[in-house]
Amino acid sequence: MKLREPGDDSLVRPSGQTQTSERNGDEQSAVVGNERMTALAGAVLLVLILVELVSATILRTGLSIHVFVGVGLSGPLVVKLGSTGWRFLRYYTGSPAFVRRGPPHLALRVMAPLLIATTLVVIGSGIGLVVTGPRSAGPLLPLHGFSVLVWLPLVAIHVFAHTRRDPRPVTDDWSKPSGKSLAEGRGRRLGVNLGALLAGAVAAILLFPGAAPWIVWSQTNETIPAPMIVGLLVAILALLVTRPWRLAGDGR
């Protein structure tokens, strides 16, 4: 232990205590950085999902947008799943900072596996439809419609449960000068999300020729898929019953 000089009234900490404090600070910074990465990816996904829903209501004119955005959002989705999966891993492996932060609300944790599964089915079946085309769609078309019906209420609950909390990590990340923010890596978080968007856009460009047969198909079929209409109605009912905005009250 370092001895104090005469007249020096400052508190001298043992080197081990200083190292522990620095480690705790790094872990807390990792928690905040993870929250900000998740929130930014979620904001990007929300915008793309809204575009998807609007384009689905006008398929005869908006199918090309629906296909391009549907494939493109797979990039940001990987970032969102990766950041939330990292929080899950760190919490259940006993990382002190993540344990202190606590898990999401129990209802959201219970719902998460079904939300992830239906999201992957919606995106996967949609990409599969682009690849196969309408003549060889087979069970993919009804699978896509049914998964959308189940997914819409789940994603609506998820979004509204985070509306009070998620904007703050994003605004905090960009309202403070670089270096003064609790969590370093603001540029890295932006770079990861921009890179994911670019990767999704490249995938969408490569698969976009597959949209041509579906554009022809849409001219002689329903312009608004029935599963989406039912899904939206169920989503509204689910929001009224569960009132998920209350789930964010614990600040997690």
Secondary structure as GFF3:
##gff-version 3
##sequence-region A 1 252
A	DSSP	alpha_helix	15	56	.	.	.	ID=ss1
A	DSSP	alpha_helix	59	72	.	.	.	ID=ss2
A	DSSP	alpha_helix	74	92	.	.	.	ID=ss3
A	DSSP	alpha_helix	96	101	.	.	.	ID=ss4
A	DSSP	alpha_helix	106	132	.	.	.	ID=ss5
A	DSSP	three_ten_helix	134	136	.	.	.	ID=ss6
A	DSSP	alpha_helix	140	162	.	.	.	ID=ss7
A	DSSP	alpha_helix	167	175	.	.	.	ID=ss8
A	DSSP	alpha_helix	186	207	.	.	.	ID=ss9
A	DSSP	three_ten_helix	208	210	.	.	.	ID=ss10
A	DSSP	alpha_helix	211	218	.	.	.	ID=ss11
A	DSSP	alpha_helix	226	242	.	.	.	ID=ss12
A	DSSP	three_ten_helix	244	250	.	.	.	ID=ss13
###
